[in-house]
Amino acid sequence: MDEIKFTEVFDVWPLPAILADNRTGRIIKANQTASQLGLSAGALSDIVEHESAVKSLLSAGMTPANHQANIVTGSSVQVASTVVRRVCISGQDMQLIVITSMKEPGQDKTDILATLCETFAGDQKNALRSFLQASAMDVGAFSAAVYEKRKERYII
């Protein structure tokens, strides 16, 4: 592909996109959207949390492949879904990495259950909170768990 034609398209993509050297993992070029996220300089290992994820991104072939990686942007870690494809521009082999979505890592299910139980029974004794948490975990859903005590009804 011609570098000039590629650059015209690459620079205006609305999604964050990075070109990285296949051999070294250095970021060669980032579009404006990626630059705004702070993903424009250094090496992939500087922005991707795990070395195995870097290797996975750099090993993609000529067929587009979906990958997930933890990306460090500023001081926070984001889970990024990417589409990666090897490209050859003006004779140089590179990986084109397009980030299709980024979100904060989700909480563990038990953390979510504990948080919800705390919300509903935060002012009560620990026994009530423990009961609600155990009930919710046993039932598997909050919508059906009901607990009544001294004219107080907790519907989760």
Beta strands, then each sheet from edge to edge (+ up, - down):
strand 1: 17-21
strand 2: 27-30
strand 3: 65-73
strand 4: 76-89
strand 5: 92-103
strand 6: 146-149
strand 7: 152-155
sheet 1: 2+ 1- 5+ 4- 3+
sheet 2: 6+ 7-
end
